């Protein structure tokens, strides 16, 4: 028989860029500052963590790199040249 205990999820720590701190505070969101890491962040309940968050810059750059790679891979493939020929 399997027994398990459902663990309560901790809130997510979402980083807030310096220029958007005032905007988040205007919305009524409590923004904290971590002096050790020198970063602003907000605490969001685990289940609501991604509801209002847009993809970050790293995701966008990785997506663009992947898109360029697949495009170039398709252009320079032997099958493509055979098809055009």
Rosetta blueprint (number, residue, H / E / L):
1 X L
2 X L
3 X L
4 X L
5 X L
6 X L
7 X L
8 X L
9 X L
10 X L
11 X L
12 X E
13 X E
14 X E
15 X E
16 X E
17 X L
18 X H
19 X H
20 X H
21 X H
22 X H
23 X H
24 X H
25 X H
26 X H
27 X L
28 X L
29 X L
30 X L
31 X E
32 X E
33 X E
34 X E
35 X L
36 X L
37 X L
38 X L
39 X E
40 X E
41 X E
42 X E
43 X E
44 X E
45 X L
46 X H
47 X H
48 X H
49 X L
50 X L
51 X L
52 X L
53 X L
54 X L
55 X L
56 X L
57 X H
58 X H
59 X H
60 X H
61 X H
62 X H
63 X H
64 X H
65 X H
66 X H
67 X H
68 X H
69 X H
70 X H
71 X H
72 X H
73 X H
74 X H
75 X H
76 X L
77 X L
78 X H
79 X H
80 X H
81 X H
82 X H
83 X H
84 X H
85 X L
